[in-house]
């Protein structure tokens, strides 16, 4: 049976090419909102971090109705760190809309998401977005996309894909690049025409593959997936099986069943072939599970989730200022929260270590882990994290392997030499260099993942904020040898106390300070970056000796340079392997792992011998 009244599509693209804004317009123009309803921009980016950073982290489901056809739309993340989300949700759809920026063209993540869609043999509609940009170059971008399709071995049918030109911001789509449209109708029509309707056998046994997991404090885990065969009914007895775990056979009862409508989940009595549904009330449901009829349970094959490439230690905060700001500070709190994250994030791994106060957390990249840290900080957790380290492997010949990335960098021409030099030092190999008409150069590097840890901050400084870097995982290869993460040493506080203007004034001659007067410090805390490569101790709590009445008031005349306040990403980039980042709801502090200076010197001496 073919369900002509349903279409299932995913919107895929490189980060910041306008997927979420496009979904906004499809929702608005299909009449999901009331005419006088206040609608926030990027309505699909629902959590605070997504809204602040302007990125999509979790894929979201929505549905609109056009000409009596229900169109289920999945908005996917564009960032490489959240690629695991994209791989999974594509199993629920019959086609994709590939959104490409009319100026930037095909980017690394465009290639990654398109490759995943072609592997699953999905139909593609190409939407060239931001066509209203003054520097838009739609004809060249169209060529780039066709070249990319050829490079990825697309079938003849996929190569014959329709192109739509749009300005999601202005709310229109058009069949021709040089003729602005008035609404999104051309895109809706193209979806109905080119995206196949879902097929399945309504008379067969039930089969629903769970592709995403949502989590809700009140109802627990919610499984989201597409009905491939049969029907799914409320209160139905079912069995959960898994392609990768043949022994799994779990008897369950369907407690609550929902379909998507606009931004809401609507309770339904039953769902049939092609419907995208959400099921709650099953506590032990996981991504990759298939809900089946008990008579003949057949698991649907499901690709393995990409392995993590980077790890950090999350540990209980034991600094002298520990426990003053956080609501949740114990190892039990930390353990419960990290294992709860596994409910929704399948690309994450959490392992217990020999110490009960420390957990090894592995993810797909620095951004992936920093979003988790920021979420926990806002929820009132206080803890410490180590520097991100890549996960090594060994091959059958016993050689050490490390993860590699392809980095595509766009920089103004005058900075290209500097960037090439910076990446060469970090063991990067230049694979391509192409100048463009607007005074920028595109560089393509293949570089070990650890060479990019801590690189973004230096890169933005070196290019005066004008550089753009995009990376994509490129598999494991032979270890490239040791490299230095950081050229500068740290300025370390000498004693516990409060930072004083006089002490800070003397310390700022040595480098760049991270703190201002009045801040609490402790011995072993990093208060700044040294101008030279070695670590040095400074006494920022030092007061002026009041032997002379005239001199005692002259503190006010001391001029302090404003401190460099590090964001979470900058601090994660800055810390070295012998340092930790102390995370509290109010503050982020950098400290040495060993706070006592004598013990630290002894440890360094033993390390160098």
C-alpha positions as CSV (number, residue, x, y, z in Angstrom):
1,X,0.0,0.0,0.0
2,X,1.2,3.5,-0.8
3,X,0.0,6.3,1.6
4,X,-0.6,9.2,-0.8
5,X,-1.8,11.5,1.9
6,X,1.6,11.5,3.7
7,X,5.2,12.7,2.9
8,X,8.1,12.2,5.2
9,X,11.1,14.6,4.6
10,X,14.2,15.7,6.5
11,X,15.9,19.0,6.0
12,X,19.7,18.6,5.8
13,X,22.4,21.1,5.3
14,X,25.8,22.5,6.5
15,X,25.6,24.5,9.7
16,X,24.1,28.0,9.3
17,X,22.7,27.6,5.8
18,X,19.2,28.3,6.9
19,X,17.4,25.0,7.7
20,X,15.6,26.1,10.8
21,X,14.5,29.4,9.3
22,X,13.1,27.5,6.3
23,X,11.1,25.2,8.6
24,X,9.7,28.3,10.3
25,X,8.4,29.6,7.0
26,X,6.9,26.2,6.1
27,X,5.1,26.2,9.4
28,X,3.8,29.8,9.1
29,X,2.6,29.4,5.5
30,X,0.8,26.1,6.1
31,X,-1.4,27.8,8.8
32,X,0.0,26.1,11.9
33,X,0.0,29.4,13.8
34,X,-3.0,31.7,14.4
35,X,-2.9,34.9,12.5
36,X,-2.3,37.1,15.6
37,X,0.1,34.6,17.3
38,X,3.5,35.8,18.4
39,X,6.1,33.4,16.9
40,X,9.7,33.5,17.9
41,X,12.4,33.3,15.3
42,X,13.8,29.8,14.7
43,X,10.9,28.4,16.6
44,X,12.3,24.8,16.3
45,X,15.5,25.6,18.2
46,X,13.8,25.1,21.6
47,X,16.5,25.0,24.2
48,X,18.4,28.1,25.4
49,X,21.8,27.1,24.1
50,X,20.4,26.4,20.6
51,X,18.8,29.9,20.6
52,X,21.9,31.7,21.9
53,X,24.3,30.1,19.5
54,X,22.0,29.9,16.5
55,X,22.7,26.2,16.0
56,X,20.5,23.1,16.0
57,X,21.8,20.4,18.4
58,X,18.9,17.9,18.5
59,X,16.8,16.9,15.5
60,X,13.1,18.0,15.9
61,X,9.9,16.6,14.5
62,X,7.1,18.8,13.2
63,X,4.2,18.3,10.6
64,X,2.3,20.6,8.3
65,X,-0.7,20.0,6.0
66,X,-0.7,21.2,2.4
67,X,-3.5,20.2,-0.1
68,X,-4.8,17.5,2.3
69,X,-1.4,15.9,2.5
70,X,0.4,15.7,5.8
71,X,4.1,16.5,5.5
72,X,6.2,15.3,8.4
73,X,9.3,17.4,8.6
74,X,12.5,16.7,10.6
75,X,14.9,19.6,11.2
76,X,18.4,18.1,11.6
77,X,21.6,19.6,13.0
78,X,24.3,20.9,10.6
79,X,27.3,20.6,13.0
80,X,29.7,17.6,12.5
81,X,29.7,16.9,16.3
82,X,25.9,16.1,16.0
83,X,26.2,14.0,12.9
84,X,25.0,11.0,14.8
85,X,21.6,12.7,15.0
86,X,21.4,13.1,11.2
87,X,22.4,9.5,10.4
88,X,19.5,8.1,12.5
89,X,16.6,10.3,11.5
90,X,17.2,9.7,7.8
91,X,15.8,6.2,8.4
92,X,12.3,7.7,9.0
93,X,12.0,9.7,5.7
94,X,11.6,9.0,2.0
95,X,13.4,12.1,0.8
96,X,15.5,15.1,1.8
97,X,15.6,18.8,1.1
98,X,19.3,19.7,0.8
99,X,19.7,23.4,1.8
100,X,22.7,25.2,0.3
101,X,23.8,28.8,0.9
102,X,23.7,30.7,-2.4
103,X,27.0,32.3,-1.6
104,X,29.0,29.7,0.4
105,X,28.0,26.8,-1.8
106,X,28.7,23.2,-1.0
107,X,30.6,22.9,2.3
108,X,32.1,19.9,4.2
109,X,29.0,19.2,6.2
110,X,26.8,19.4,3.0
111,X,28.9,16.6,1.6
112,X,28.6,14.6,4.9
113,X,24.8,14.8,5.2
114,X,24.2,14.3,1.4
115,X,26.4,11.2,1.4
116,X,24.3,9.7,4.2
117,X,21.1,10.5,2.3
118,X,22.4,9.0,-1.0
119,X,23.6,5.8,0.8
120,X,20.0,5.3,2.0
121,X,18.8,5.8,-1.6
122,X,16.6,8.9,-0.7
123,X,15.3,11.4,-3.3
124,X,16.8,14.8,-3.1
125,X,15.4,18.3,-3.6
126,X,18.1,21.0,-3.7
127,X,17.0,24.3,-2.2
128,X,19.5,27.1,-2.9
129,X,18.8,29.4,0.0
130,X,19.7,33.1,0.8
131,X,19.3,33.9,-2.9
132,X,18.6,37.5,-1.8
133,X,22.2,37.9,-0.6
134,X,24.0,40.6,-2.7
135,X,26.9,38.3,-3.3
136,X,24.7,35.3,-4.2
137,X,26.1,33.1,-7.1
138,X,23.3,30.5,-7.7
139,X,24.6,29.2,-11.1
140,X,28.0,28.3,-9.7
141,X,26.5,26.8,-6.6
142,X,24.2,24.7,-8.7
143,X,27.3,23.4,-10.6
144,X,29.0,22.7,-7.2
145,X,26.1,20.6,-6.0
146,X,25.9,18.6,-9.3
147,X,29.7,18.0,-9.0
148,X,29.2,16.8,-5.4
149,X,26.4,14.4,-6.5
150,X,28.7,12.9,-9.2
151,X,31.6,12.6,-6.7
152,X,29.3,10.8,-4.3
153,X,28.1,8.3,-7.0
154,X,24.5,9.4,-7.1
155,X,22.1,7.4,-9.2
156,X,20.7,8.8,-12.4
157,X,17.4,9.5,-10.7
158,X,19.2,11.4,-7.8
159,X,21.3,13.4,-10.3
160,X,18.0,14.5,-12.0
161,X,17.0,16.3,-8.8
162,X,14.9,19.5,-8.9
163,X,16.5,22.9,-7.9
164,X,14.4,25.4,-6.0
165,X,15.7,28.9,-5.2
166,X,14.6,30.5,-1.9
167,X,14.9,33.2,0.6
168,X,13.8,31.6,3.9
169,X,14.3,34.9,5.7
170,X,11.9,36.7,3.2
171,X,9.6,33.8,3.1
172,X,9.5,32.8,-0.6
173,X,10.6,30.1,-3.0
174,X,10.9,30.2,-6.8
175,X,11.5,27.8,-9.7
176,X,14.0,30.3,-11.2
177,X,17.1,32.0,-9.7
178,X,16.4,35.4,-11.2
179,X,12.7,35.6,-10.4
180,X,11.8,36.2,-6.8
181,X,8.7,34.3,-5.6
182,X,5.9,35.5,-3.3
183,X,5.5,32.5,-1.0
184,X,6.7,28.9,-0.3
185,X,4.2,27.3,-2.7
186,X,6.9,26.1,-5.3
187,X,8.7,24.2,-2.5
188,X,5.4,22.6,-1.2
189,X,4.5,21.6,-4.8
190,X,8.0,20.1,-5.4
191,X,7.8,18.1,-2.2
192,X,4.4,16.5,-3.3
193,X,5.7,15.8,-6.8
194,X,9.2,14.5,-6.1
195,X,9.2,12.9,-2.7
196,X,7.8,9.4,-2.8
197,X,4.8,8.6,-0.6
198,X,5.7,6.0,2.1
199,X,5.0,2.3,1.3
200,X,4.2,-0.7,3.5
201,X,1.8,-3.5,4.2
202,X,-1.0,-2.5,6.6
203,X,-2.1,-6.1,6.9
204,X,1.4,-7.4,8.0
205,X,2.7,-7.6,11.6
206,X,3.5,-4.3,13.3
207,X,7.1,-2.9,12.7
208,X,8.1,0.5,14.1
209,X,11.9,1.3,14.1
210,X,12.8,3.8,16.9
211,X,15.1,6.4,15.4
212,X,15.1,9.1,18.1
213,X,14.6,9.2,21.8
214,X,13.0,12.2,23.5
215,X,13.0,12.5,27.3
216,X,10.4,14.1,29.6
217,X,10.5,14.4,33.4
218,X,6.9,13.4,33.7
219,X,6.6,10.4,31.3
220,X,10.2,9.4,31.0
221,X,11.6,8.1,27.7
222,X,9.6,8.7,24.5
223,X,10.5,6.7,21.4
224,X,10.0,8.4,18.0
225,X,9.9,6.3,14.8
226,X,8.1,5.5,11.6
227,X,5.4,2.8,11.2
228,X,7.0,0.6,8.4
229,X,4.4,-2.2,8.4
230,X,1.1,-3.0,10.0
231,X,-0.7,-0.7,12.5
232,X,0.2,0.5,16.0
233,X,-2.7,0.8,18.4
234,X,-3.2,2.2,21.9
235,X,-2.9,-0.6,24.6
236,X,-1.6,-3.0,22.0
237,X,0.6,-5.9,23.3
238,X,4.0,-5.7,21.5
239,X,7.6,-7.1,21.6
240,X,10.8,-4.9,21.4
241,X,13.7,-6.5,19.4
242,X,17.0,-5.1,18.2
243,X,19.0,-5.9,15.0
244,X,22.3,-5.5,16.9
245,X,21.2,-7.3,20.0
246,X,19.6,-10.6,18.8
247,X,18.9,-11.8,22.4
248,X,16.7,-8.8,23.2
249,X,13.0,-9.6,23.5
250,X,11.0,-7.4,25.7
251,X,7.3,-7.7,26.1
252,X,5.6,-4.2,26.4
253,X,2.2,-2.6,26.2
254,X,1.7,0.7,24.2
255,X,0.6,3.1,26.9
256,X,0.5,6.4,25.0
257,X,0.6,7.0,21.2
258,X,1.2,10.4,19.6
259,X,1.5,11.9,16.1
260,X,3.0,15.3,15.3
261,X,0.9,18.3,14.3
262,X,2.7,21.7,14.0
263,X,4.8,22.0,17.1
264,X,2.6,19.7,19.2
265,X,2.2,16.0,19.8
266,X,-1.4,14.9,19.4
267,X,-2.7,11.8,21.1
268,X,-4.1,9.2,18.7
269,X,-5.8,5.8,19.0
270,X,-3.9,4.1,16.2
271,X,-1.3,4.9,13.5
272,X,-0.8,3.1,10.2
273,X,2.0,2.7,7.5
274,X,4.0,5.8,6.9
275,X,3.0,7.7,10.0
276,X,5.7,9.1,12.3
277,X,4.7,8.4,15.8
278,X,5.9,9.0,19.4
279,X,5.4,6.2,22.0
280,X,5.7,6.8,25.7
281,X,5.4,4.6,28.8
282,X,8.2,2.1,27.8
283,X,11.1,2.7,30.2
284,X,13.6,0.5,28.5
285,X,13.2,1.7,24.9
286,X,16.4,2.6,22.9
287,X,17.4,3.9,19.5
288,X,17.6,1.1,17.0
289,X,14.8,-0.9,18.7
290,X,11.9,-2.3,16.6
291,X,8.4,-2.5,18.1
292,X,6.8,-5.6,16.6
293,X,3.7,-7.8,16.9
294,X,4.3,-10.7,19.3
295,X,3.4,-13.3,16.6
296,X,6.4,-12.7,14.3
297,X,8.9,-10.2,15.7
298,X,11.3,-9.1,12.9
299,X,14.0,-6.4,13.7
300,X,14.6,-3.8,11.1
301,X,18.4,-3.4,10.3
302,X,19.9,-0.2,11.7
303,X,23.3,1.3,11.1
304,X,25.7,1.4,14.1
305,X,26.1,4.8,15.6
306,X,29.5,6.5,14.8
307,X,32.0,6.0,17.6
308,X,33.2,8.9,19.8
309,X,36.6,10.4,18.9
310,X,37.3,12.6,21.9
311,X,37.1,12.2,25.7
312,X,37.3,14.2,28.9
313,X,37.4,13.4,32.6
314,X,34.4,14.8,34.6
315,X,35.2,14.8,38.3
316,X,34.0,16.1,41.6
317,X,35.3,19.6,42.3
318,X,37.9,19.5,45.1
319,X,39.3,23.0,45.0
320,X,39.4,25.3,48.1
321,X,36.3,27.1,46.7
322,X,34.3,23.9,46.1
323,X,30.7,23.7,47.0
324,X,30.1,27.4,47.4
325,X,28.0,28.0,44.2
326,X,26.7,24.6,43.1
327,X,23.5,22.9,44.0
328,X,24.7,19.4,43.0
329,X,28.3,18.7,44.0
330,X,28.7,15.0,45.0
331,X,29.9,12.1,42.8
332,X,26.4,10.6,43.1
333,X,24.8,13.7,41.6
334,X,27.4,13.8,38.8
335,X,27.0,10.1,38.0
336,X,23.2,10.3,37.9
337,X,23.3,13.3,35.6
338,X,25.8,11.9,33.2
339,X,24.0,8.5,32.9
340,X,20.7,10.4,32.4
341,X,22.2,12.2,29.4
342,X,22.6,8.8,27.7
343,X,18.8,8.6,27.6
344,X,18.8,11.1,24.7
345,X,22.3,11.3,23.4
346,X,23.4,8.1,21.7
347,X,26.8,9.5,20.4
348,X,27.9,9.9,24.1
349,X,29.7,7.3,26.2
350,X,30.1,7.5,30.0
351,X,32.5,5.1,31.7
352,X,33.3,4.8,35.4
353,X,37.0,4.9,36.3
354,X,39.1,3.5,39.2
355,X,38.2,6.6,41.2
356,X,34.6,6.9,42.3
357,X,34.8,10.7,41.9
358,X,35.8,10.6,38.2
359,X,34.0,9.6,35.0
360,X,35.4,9.3,31.5
361,X,33.0,11.0,29.1
362,X,33.5,10.5,25.3
363,X,31.8,12.4,22.5
364,X,32.0,13.4,18.8
365,X,34.0,16.6,19.3
366,X,34.7,19.6,21.6
367,X,31.4,21.3,20.8
368,X,29.5,18.1,21.6
369,X,31.0,18.0,25.1
370,X,31.0,21.7,25.8
371,X,27.2,21.8,25.2
372,X,26.8,19.1,27.8
373,X,29.0,21.0,30.2
374,X,27.1,24.2,29.7
375,X,23.7,22.5,30.2
376,X,24.9,20.9,33.5
377,X,26.3,24.3,34.7
378,X,22.9,26.0,34.1
379,X,21.2,23.2,36.0
380,X,23.2,23.9,39.1
381,X,26.0,21.3,38.8
382,X,29.5,22.0,40.1
383,X,32.4,19.8,38.9
384,X,35.8,19.9,37.2
385,X,36.8,18.7,33.7
386,X,40.2,17.8,32.2
387,X,41.6,18.8,28.8
388,X,39.9,17.0,25.9
389,X,42.0,14.1,24.6
390,X,41.6,12.1,21.4
391,X,40.7,8.4,21.6
392,X,43.5,6.3,20.2
393,X,43.3,2.8,18.6
394,X,45.8,0.2,17.5
395,X,45.7,-1.7,14.2
396,X,46.3,-5.4,13.7
397,X,50.1,-4.7,13.3
398,X,50.2,-3.0,16.7
399,X,50.6,0.5,15.3
400,X,49.0,3.5,17.2
401,X,46.2,5.1,15.2
402,X,44.5,8.5,15.8
403,X,41.5,10.2,14.4
404,X,41.9,12.7,11.5
405,X,39.7,15.5,10.3
406,X,39.3,17.4,7.0
407,X,39.3,21.1,7.8
408,X,38.0,23.6,5.2
409,X,39.0,27.1,6.0
410,X,37.9,30.4,4.4
411,X,40.2,33.3,5.2
412,X,41.0,36.8,3.8
413,X,44.0,36.5,1.4
414,X,46.4,38.3,3.7
415,X,46.0,35.7,6.5
416,X,46.4,32.6,4.4
417,X,50.1,32.3,5.0
418,X,49.7,32.6,8.7
419,X,47.0,30.0,8.9
420,X,49.0,27.5,6.7
421,X,51.9,28.0,9.1
422,X,49.7,27.5,12.2
423,X,48.2,24.2,10.9
424,X,51.5,22.9,9.6
425,X,52.9,23.2,13.2
426,X,49.9,21.1,14.3
427,X,50.8,18.3,11.8
428,X,48.2,19.4,9.2
429,X,48.8,18.7,5.5
430,X,47.6,21.2,2.9
431,X,45.5,19.4,0.3
432,X,44.0,22.2,-1.7
433,X,44.1,26.0,-2.0
434,X,41.7,28.0,-4.1
435,X,41.4,31.8,-4.2
436,X,37.9,33.3,-4.7
437,X,36.7,36.5,-6.3
438,X,35.9,38.3,-3.1
439,X,39.4,38.4,-1.7
440,X,39.3,35.2,0.3
441,X,41.2,32.0,0.0
442,X,39.7,28.5,0.6
443,X,42.3,26.1,2.2
444,X,41.7,22.4,2.7
445,X,43.8,20.5,5.3
446,X,43.9,17.0,6.5
447,X,44.9,17.2,10.2
448,X,44.9,15.0,13.3
449,X,41.9,15.7,15.5
450,X,44.2,16.6,18.4
451,X,45.8,19.3,16.2
452,X,42.4,21.1,16.2
453,X,42.0,21.0,20.0
454,X,42.5,24.5,21.3
455,X,43.0,25.8,17.7
456,X,39.8,27.8,17.1
457,X,40.7,30.6,19.6
458,X,44.2,31.2,18.2
459,X,42.7,31.0,14.6
460,X,40.1,33.7,15.3
461,X,42.8,35.9,16.9
462,X,45.2,35.4,14.0
463,X,42.5,36.2,11.3
464,X,41.0,39.1,13.3
465,X,37.7,37.3,13.6
466,X,37.3,37.0,9.8
467,X,38.3,33.3,9.3
468,X,35.7,30.5,9.0
469,X,36.7,26.9,9.8
470,X,34.6,23.8,9.2
471,X,35.7,20.3,10.0
472,X,34.5,16.8,9.2
473,X,35.7,13.4,10.6
474,X,37.9,11.5,8.1
475,X,38.6,8.2,9.9
476,X,41.6,6.9,11.8
477,X,45.2,6.9,10.5
478,X,48.8,6.3,11.8
479,X,49.9,8.5,14.8
480,X,51.7,11.6,13.6
481,X,54.0,12.1,16.7
482,X,54.0,14.4,19.6
483,X,52.8,18.0,19.3
484,X,52.8,21.0,21.7
485,X,49.3,22.2,22.5
486,X,50.2,25.7,23.8
487,X,53.1,28.0,23.3
488,X,52.4,30.2,26.5
489,X,52.7,29.2,30.1
490,X,50.3,30.0,32.9
491,X,50.4,32.7,35.6
492,X,49.6,30.8,38.8
493,X,48.3,32.3,42.1
494,X,50.8,32.0,44.9
495,X,48.3,32.0,47.9
496,X,44.7,31.9,48.9
497,X,42.9,35.2,49.3
498,X,41.3,38.1,47.5
499,X,42.9,39.6,44.4
500,X,44.2,43.2,45.2
501,X,44.8,46.0,42.7
502,X,48.5,46.3,43.8
503,X,49.2,42.6,43.4
504,X,47.4,42.5,40.0
505,X,49.3,45.6,38.8
506,X,52.6,43.8,39.4
507,X,51.4,40.6,37.9
508,X,50.1,42.1,34.6
509,X,53.6,42.9,33.5
510,X,54.2,39.2,33.1
511,X,51.3,38.5,30.7
512,X,47.5,38.6,30.3
513,X,45.3,38.4,33.4
514,X,42.0,36.5,33.5
515,X,40.8,38.0,36.8
516,X,40.1,41.5,38.2
517,X,40.4,43.0,41.7
518,X,38.1,41.6,44.4
519,X,37.9,38.0,43.0
520,X,38.6,35.0,45.3
521,X,41.7,33.1,44.3
522,X,43.6,30.1,45.8
523,X,47.1,28.7,45.5
524,X,47.5,26.8,42.3
525,X,44.7,28.6,40.5
526,X,45.6,29.9,37.0
527,X,45.0,33.7,37.0
528,X,46.4,34.5,33.6
529,X,48.6,33.6,30.6
530,X,52.3,34.1,30.7
531,X,54.0,36.0,27.9
532,X,56.7,33.2,27.8
533,X,56.5,29.5,27.6
534,X,57.1,28.6,31.3
535,X,54.6,28.7,34.2
536,X,55.3,31.2,36.9
537,X,53.7,32.0,40.3
538,X,52.5,35.5,41.0
539,X,51.1,37.0,44.2
540,X,47.9,38.7,43.2
541,X,46.9,39.1,46.9
542,X,49.9,41.2,47.7
543,X,49.2,44.5,49.5
544,X,51.3,47.6,49.6
545,X,53.3,47.9,52.8
546,X,51.8,50.9,54.6
547,X,55.0,52.3,56.1
548,X,54.5,55.8,54.8
549,X,51.2,57.6,55.2
550,X,51.5,59.5,51.9
551,X,52.1,56.3,49.9
552,X,49.2,54.3,51.4
553,X,46.5,56.0,49.3
554,X,48.3,56.0,46.0
555,X,46.9,52.5,45.1
556,X,44.1,54.3,43.3
557,X,46.5,55.7,40.7
558,X,47.5,52.2,39.5
559,X,46.1,51.5,36.0
560,X,44.9,47.9,35.4
561,X,44.4,46.5,32.0
562,X,40.9,45.0,31.8
563,X,41.1,41.2,32.3
564,X,40.6,38.8,29.5
565,X,37.4,37.0,30.5
566,X,37.3,33.5,28.9
567,X,34.1,31.9,27.7
568,X,33.6,28.2,28.3
569,X,34.9,27.2,24.8
570,X,38.0,29.5,25.2
571,X,38.8,28.1,28.6
572,X,38.5,24.5,27.3
573,X,40.8,25.5,24.5
574,X,43.3,27.1,26.8
575,X,43.8,24.5,29.5
576,X,46.8,22.2,29.2
577,X,47.1,18.5,30.1
578,X,48.3,19.3,33.7
579,X,45.3,21.6,34.3
580,X,41.6,21.3,35.1
581,X,38.6,23.6,34.4
582,X,36.5,24.2,37.5
583,X,32.8,24.6,36.4
584,X,30.3,26.2,38.8
585,X,26.9,27.8,38.0
586,X,28.5,31.2,38.6
587,X,32.2,30.9,37.7
588,X,34.6,29.1,35.4
589,X,38.1,28.8,36.9
590,X,41.3,27.3,35.5
591,X,43.5,25.5,38.0
592,X,46.5,23.2,38.1
593,X,45.7,19.5,38.8
594,X,48.3,19.6,41.7
595,X,47.7,22.8,43.7
596,X,50.7,22.6,46.0
597,X,53.7,24.3,44.2
598,X,56.4,22.0,45.8
599,X,54.5,18.8,44.9
600,X,53.9,20.2,41.4
601,X,57.6,20.9,40.9
602,X,58.4,17.4,42.1
603,X,55.9,15.9,39.7
604,X,57.2,17.9,36.8
605,X,60.8,16.9,37.6
606,X,59.8,13.2,37.7
607,X,57.9,13.6,34.4
608,X,60.9,15.1,32.6
609,X,63.4,12.5,33.9
